[in-house]
């Protein structure tokens, strides 16, 4: 039976939110639904850029939607439009984003008791609104790179630091960056790695699923989930596969972006609804993400929950979730290391299965319901008893 809390109104602000055709910020959706199913009244403000809709043909949704969770609880989702100015926008982008947040905030049916900003950009937009109404403000730091302090003056940084009650950081690496940036002090930062719904992401019937996609017993299937861009490393993975040049190795690439994954033996290279991701992951033998930077990768945790061994970066952002028990860690820029790791797991079934067991063990402690409980506890705690 799930724990229920004394109901309070929580306002969450996020830079984005998933649509029917995208899975952007799916971790925000999952966490908010888990919190709502604990008896908390959740409202989300996730402004959407009209510039990206018109120029890049990004997906968009209605400005207000009611989301009903699996347990029948209702979340209010506000998606006001704003004009963004691309990479050169800087302060103009922040001003436009903050104006959109303010518009939705002032029109919300549920007046918030607590505010929670996902990423520092959202915290900055909430700060004047929360201060004006004396509402406690909390931060969630999950950026792949924290740089907001480079865009604010000293007064703005100090004002935000002094008002934010606590920070939930997705990794020890992010915690260190928050401290170094002067955004928070160590005692006020709590490391909670991202988590997933273990009822949804779990081992399924691999034989049946592989048969559905025409995958033969002799095939070794590698999987990748994420944006097709240089940071995530889809291009480096393709080069590693081409270096191996083994016709029995097939690939599943779930995502989209500017880089074309031009490997010739591809089962799929496209986005799919998030509900279908577990089926594709369960067709695979290994999950590979040679990423250059993360906050904490949800895709890796989803893959581990499906029982996949991991090949990913040896950089600090992975330290909280990856170890020798569940992964082979590589230099994400070293094509030869990536290819060697693939060959090792393809040829060493015993090691592959051992890492798969380790992945499942790790995923057990990364359940979204437990993370929701931990976040709520922080939100409800007094400064001296967190």
C-alpha positions as CSV (number, residue, x, y, z in Angstrom):
1,X,0.0,0.0,0.0
2,X,1.4,3.4,-1.0
3,X,2.1,6.0,1.7
4,X,-0.3,9.0,1.7
5,X,0.7,12.4,3.0
6,X,-1.3,15.3,4.3
7,X,-2.4,17.0,1.1
8,X,-0.7,20.2,0.0
9,X,-0.6,22.1,-3.2
10,X,2.7,21.7,-5.0
11,X,3.7,23.9,-8.0
12,X,6.4,22.4,-10.2
13,X,8.1,24.4,-12.9
14,X,10.0,22.6,-15.7
15,X,11.7,23.8,-18.9
16,X,9.8,21.2,-20.8
17,X,7.3,18.3,-20.7
18,X,6.7,15.2,-22.8
19,X,4.1,15.3,-25.6
20,X,2.5,12.5,-27.6
21,X,5.4,12.6,-30.0
22,X,8.3,13.4,-27.7
23,X,9.7,12.1,-24.4
24,X,11.5,15.3,-23.4
25,X,11.5,15.6,-19.6
26,X,9.7,12.3,-19.1
27,X,11.4,12.1,-15.7
28,X,9.5,15.2,-14.6
29,X,6.2,13.6,-15.6
30,X,7.0,10.3,-13.9
31,X,8.0,12.0,-10.6
32,X,5.0,14.3,-10.6
33,X,2.6,11.4,-11.2
34,X,4.3,9.5,-8.4
35,X,4.0,12.5,-6.0
36,X,0.3,13.0,-7.0
37,X,-0.4,9.4,-6.2
38,X,0.9,10.1,-2.7
39,X,-2.1,12.5,-2.1
40,X,-0.3,15.7,-3.1
41,X,-2.2,18.2,-5.3
42,X,0.3,18.8,-8.2
43,X,0.3,21.6,-10.7
44,X,3.0,21.8,-13.4
45,X,4.1,24.9,-15.4
46,X,6.1,24.0,-18.4
47,X,6.3,26.9,-20.9
48,X,6.7,26.0,-24.6
49,X,8.6,28.1,-27.1
50,X,6.4,29.3,-30.0
51,X,9.7,30.0,-31.8
52,X,10.6,26.4,-31.8
53,X,7.1,25.4,-32.8
54,X,7.2,27.7,-35.9
55,X,10.8,27.4,-36.9
56,X,11.8,23.8,-35.9
57,X,8.3,22.4,-36.1
58,X,8.5,21.2,-32.5
59,X,5.4,19.5,-31.0
60,X,3.1,21.6,-28.9
61,X,0.1,21.0,-26.7
62,X,-2.8,23.0,-25.4
63,X,-2.0,25.7,-22.8
64,X,-4.0,23.8,-20.1
65,X,-4.5,20.0,-19.7
66,X,-5.6,17.8,-16.9
67,X,-3.5,14.7,-16.6
68,X,-5.0,11.7,-14.8
69,X,-2.6,9.3,-13.2
70,X,-2.9,5.5,-13.2
71,X,-4.4,5.8,-9.8
72,X,-7.0,8.4,-10.8
73,X,-5.4,11.5,-9.4
74,X,-5.5,14.7,-11.4
75,X,-2.5,16.9,-12.3
76,X,-3.0,20.4,-13.7
77,X,-0.5,21.1,-16.6
78,X,0.0,24.7,-17.7
79,X,1.9,25.2,-21.0
80,X,2.0,28.9,-21.7
81,X,3.7,30.0,-24.9
82,X,6.7,32.3,-25.0
83,X,9.1,33.7,-27.7
84,X,12.7,32.3,-27.4
85,X,15.7,33.7,-29.2
86,X,17.9,30.6,-29.6
87,X,21.5,30.2,-28.3
88,X,22.1,34.0,-28.4
89,X,19.0,34.9,-26.4
90,X,20.6,34.7,-23.0
91,X,18.8,37.1,-20.6
92,X,16.0,37.7,-23.2
93,X,15.2,34.0,-23.1
94,X,15.1,34.0,-19.3
95,X,12.9,37.0,-19.2
96,X,10.5,35.6,-21.7
97,X,10.4,32.2,-19.9
98,X,9.9,33.9,-16.5
99,X,7.1,36.0,-17.9
100,X,5.3,32.9,-19.2
101,X,5.8,31.2,-15.8
102,X,4.3,34.2,-14.0
103,X,1.3,34.3,-16.3
104,X,0.4,30.7,-15.5
105,X,1.3,31.0,-11.8
106,X,-1.1,33.8,-11.3
107,X,-3.9,32.0,-13.1
108,X,-3.6,28.6,-11.4
109,X,-6.7,27.3,-9.7
110,X,-4.7,25.6,-7.0
111,X,-2.7,28.2,-5.1
112,X,0.6,26.6,-4.1
113,X,1.9,25.9,-0.6
114,X,5.3,24.8,-1.9
115,X,7.2,25.6,-5.2
116,X,9.7,23.2,-6.8
117,X,11.8,24.2,-9.7
118,X,13.2,21.6,-12.0
119,X,16.6,22.9,-13.0
120,X,18.0,26.3,-11.9
121,X,16.4,28.2,-14.8
122,X,13.0,27.2,-13.4
123,X,14.1,28.1,-9.8
124,X,15.1,31.6,-11.0
125,X,11.7,32.1,-12.7
126,X,9.9,31.1,-9.5
127,X,12.0,33.1,-7.1
128,X,10.1,36.5,-7.3
129,X,6.7,34.8,-7.3
130,X,7.5,32.6,-4.3
131,X,9.1,35.5,-2.3
132,X,6.2,37.8,-3.0
133,X,3.8,35.3,-1.5
134,X,6.2,33.9,1.1
135,X,6.0,30.4,-0.4
136,X,8.8,28.0,0.3
137,X,11.0,27.3,-2.8
138,X,13.0,24.1,-3.5
139,X,15.3,23.3,-6.3
140,X,15.9,20.2,-8.4
141,X,19.3,20.1,-10.0
142,X,19.6,17.7,-12.9
143,X,21.3,19.6,-15.6
144,X,24.0,18.0,-17.7
145,X,26.0,21.2,-17.0
146,X,25.2,23.9,-14.5
147,X,25.9,27.3,-16.0
148,X,23.2,29.6,-14.7
149,X,25.7,31.3,-12.4
150,X,27.5,32.5,-15.5
151,X,24.4,34.4,-16.6
152,X,23.5,36.0,-13.4
153,X,25.1,38.8,-11.3
154,X,26.3,38.2,-7.8
155,X,23.2,39.8,-6.2
156,X,20.9,37.5,-8.1
157,X,22.9,34.4,-7.2
158,X,22.9,35.4,-3.5
159,X,19.2,36.2,-3.5
160,X,18.4,32.7,-5.0
161,X,20.8,30.9,-2.6
162,X,19.4,32.6,0.5
163,X,15.7,31.9,-0.4
164,X,15.9,28.3,-1.7
165,X,15.2,26.0,1.2
166,X,16.9,22.9,-0.1
167,X,18.3,21.4,-3.3
168,X,17.6,17.9,-4.6
169,X,20.5,16.9,-6.8
170,X,20.4,13.9,-9.1
171,X,24.1,13.1,-8.7
172,X,27.2,13.8,-6.5
173,X,28.7,15.5,-9.6
174,X,25.7,17.9,-9.8
175,X,25.9,18.5,-6.0
176,X,29.6,19.5,-6.4
177,X,28.8,21.8,-9.3
178,X,26.0,23.5,-7.3
179,X,28.5,24.2,-4.5
180,X,31.2,25.4,-6.8
181,X,28.8,27.7,-8.6
182,X,27.8,29.3,-5.3
183,X,24.1,28.3,-5.7
184,X,23.8,26.3,-2.4
185,X,25.8,25.1,0.6
186,X,26.6,21.4,1.1
187,X,24.2,20.8,4.1
188,X,21.3,22.0,2.0
189,X,21.8,19.6,-1.0
190,X,20.5,16.1,-1.0
191,X,21.6,13.5,-3.6
192,X,18.7,11.5,-5.0
193,X,19.5,9.8,-8.4
194,X,16.8,9.7,-11.0
195,X,14.5,6.7,-10.7
196,X,11.9,4.9,-12.9
197,X,8.6,3.1,-12.6
198,X,9.7,-0.5,-12.0
199,X,6.2,-1.8,-12.8
200,X,6.7,-0.5,-16.3
201,X,10.5,-1.0,-16.8
202,X,11.2,-4.6,-16.0
203,X,12.4,-7.9,-17.7
204,X,9.9,-9.2,-20.2
205,X,9.7,-12.3,-22.4
206,X,12.8,-11.7,-24.5
207,X,12.3,-14.7,-26.8
208,X,8.8,-13.6,-27.7
209,X,9.8,-10.0,-28.3
210,X,12.8,-10.8,-30.4
211,X,10.6,-13.2,-32.5
212,X,8.2,-10.3,-33.1
213,X,11.0,-8.2,-34.6
214,X,12.5,-11.1,-36.6
215,X,15.7,-11.2,-34.4
216,X,17.4,-14.6,-34.7
217,X,19.2,-16.4,-31.8
218,X,22.6,-15.7,-33.4
219,X,22.0,-12.0,-33.3
220,X,23.6,-9.8,-30.7
221,X,21.5,-6.6,-30.2
222,X,22.9,-3.3,-28.9
223,X,20.5,-0.6,-27.8
224,X,20.8,3.2,-27.4
225,X,18.1,5.6,-26.1
226,X,18.6,9.4,-26.3
227,X,19.0,12.3,-28.5
228,X,20.9,11.7,-31.7
229,X,23.6,14.2,-31.1
230,X,27.3,14.5,-30.4
231,X,26.9,14.8,-26.6
232,X,25.0,11.5,-26.3
233,X,27.5,9.7,-28.6
234,X,25.3,8.0,-31.2
235,X,28.0,8.8,-33.8
236,X,30.7,7.3,-31.7
237,X,28.6,4.1,-31.1
238,X,28.0,3.8,-34.9
239,X,31.8,4.1,-35.6
240,X,32.5,1.4,-33.0
241,X,30.0,-0.9,-34.6
242,X,31.5,-0.2,-38.0
243,X,34.9,-1.0,-36.6
244,X,33.7,-4.4,-35.4
245,X,32.0,-5.1,-38.7
246,X,30.1,-8.1,-37.4
247,X,26.9,-8.9,-39.5
248,X,25.4,-10.7,-36.5
249,X,25.2,-7.5,-34.5
250,X,22.0,-5.6,-34.8
251,X,21.1,-2.2,-33.3
252,X,18.1,-0.5,-31.7
253,X,18.4,3.3,-31.7
254,X,15.5,5.1,-30.0
255,X,15.5,8.8,-30.3
256,X,16.0,11.6,-32.9
257,X,18.3,14.5,-33.6
258,X,20.8,16.1,-35.9
259,X,23.1,13.1,-36.2
260,X,22.1,10.3,-38.6
261,X,22.9,6.8,-37.1
262,X,24.0,5.3,-40.4
263,X,24.7,1.8,-39.2
264,X,23.4,-0.6,-41.8
265,X,22.0,-3.3,-39.5
266,X,19.3,-1.3,-37.7
267,X,16.1,-2.7,-36.3
268,X,14.8,0.8,-35.6
269,X,16.2,4.3,-35.5
270,X,13.4,6.6,-34.5
271,X,11.3,7.8,-31.5
272,X,8.7,5.6,-30.1
273,X,6.0,6.3,-27.4
274,X,7.6,5.9,-24.0
275,X,5.2,3.1,-23.2
276,X,6.9,1.0,-25.9
277,X,10.5,1.6,-24.8
278,X,10.6,-1.5,-22.4
279,X,9.6,-3.8,-25.3
280,X,12.5,-2.6,-27.4
281,X,15.0,-2.7,-24.5
282,X,14.0,-6.2,-23.7
283,X,15.0,-7.3,-27.3
284,X,18.6,-6.1,-26.6
285,X,21.6,-7.8,-25.1
286,X,23.3,-4.6,-23.9
287,X,22.6,-0.9,-23.5
288,X,25.3,1.6,-24.7
289,X,25.4,5.3,-24.0
290,X,28.9,6.9,-24.7
291,X,27.7,10.3,-23.4
292,X,29.9,13.2,-22.7
293,X,27.9,14.8,-19.9
294,X,24.7,14.1,-17.9
295,X,23.0,15.0,-14.7
296,X,21.9,11.5,-14.1
297,X,20.8,9.4,-17.1
298,X,17.2,8.1,-16.9
299,X,17.9,6.0,-20.0
300,X,20.6,4.0,-18.3
301,X,18.3,3.4,-15.3
302,X,15.5,2.3,-17.5
303,X,17.8,-0.2,-19.3
304,X,19.1,-1.6,-16.0
305,X,15.5,-2.1,-14.8
306,X,15.0,-4.2,-17.9
307,X,18.0,-6.3,-16.9
308,X,20.6,-5.0,-19.4
309,X,24.3,-4.7,-18.8
310,X,25.6,-1.2,-19.4
311,X,28.4,0.2,-21.5
312,X,28.8,3.9,-20.7
313,X,31.1,6.7,-19.7
314,X,33.7,6.5,-17.0
315,X,33.0,10.2,-16.1
316,X,31.8,11.3,-12.6
317,X,28.2,11.8,-13.5
318,X,27.8,8.0,-13.7
319,X,29.4,7.3,-10.4
320,X,26.2,7.1,-8.3
321,X,24.5,4.5,-10.5
322,X,27.3,2.5,-12.4
323,X,29.9,0.2,-11.0
324,X,31.9,-2.9,-11.9
325,X,28.8,-4.9,-10.8
326,X,26.5,-3.6,-13.6
327,X,28.7,-2.0,-16.3
328,X,31.8,-1.7,-18.4
329,X,32.8,2.0,-18.2
330,X,34.7,3.5,-21.1
331,X,36.2,6.8,-22.3
332,X,33.2,8.1,-24.3
333,X,35.5,9.6,-26.9
334,X,37.5,6.4,-27.5
335,X,36.0,4.4,-30.3
336,X,38.3,1.5,-29.7
337,X,37.3,1.2,-26.1
338,X,33.6,1.2,-27.0
339,X,34.1,-1.5,-29.7
340,X,36.2,-3.6,-27.3
341,X,33.5,-3.5,-24.6
342,X,30.9,-4.6,-27.1
343,X,33.0,-7.5,-28.3
344,X,33.8,-8.5,-24.8
345,X,30.1,-8.7,-23.8
346,X,29.1,-10.4,-27.0
347,X,31.7,-13.2,-26.5
348,X,31.5,-13.6,-22.8
349,X,28.0,-14.7,-21.9
350,X,28.9,-15.3,-18.2
351,X,30.1,-11.8,-17.7
352,X,27.1,-10.4,-19.7
353,X,24.7,-12.3,-17.4
354,X,26.6,-11.3,-14.3
355,X,26.4,-7.6,-15.2
356,X,22.7,-8.0,-16.0
357,X,22.0,-9.4,-12.5
358,X,24.0,-6.4,-11.1
359,X,21.9,-4.0,-13.2
360,X,18.6,-5.4,-11.8
361,X,20.0,-5.2,-8.3
362,X,20.9,-1.6,-8.8
363,X,17.5,-0.7,-10.3
364,X,15.7,-2.1,-7.3
365,X,16.9,0.9,-5.2
366,X,15.9,3.3,-8.0
367,X,12.2,3.0,-7.8
368,X,10.2,6.1,-8.7
369,X,7.8,5.6,-5.7
370,X,10.7,5.6,-3.2
371,X,12.1,8.7,-4.8
372,X,8.8,10.5,-4.6
373,X,8.6,9.7,-0.9
374,X,12.1,11.1,-0.4
375,X,11.3,14.3,-2.3
376,X,8.1,14.8,-0.4
377,X,10.0,14.3,2.9
378,X,12.4,17.0,1.9
379,X,9.7,19.4,0.8
380,X,7.8,18.9,4.2
381,X,10.9,19.0,6.4
382,X,11.8,22.0,8.5
383,X,15.3,23.4,7.9
384,X,16.7,21.9,11.1
385,X,15.4,18.3,10.6
386,X,16.0,17.5,6.9
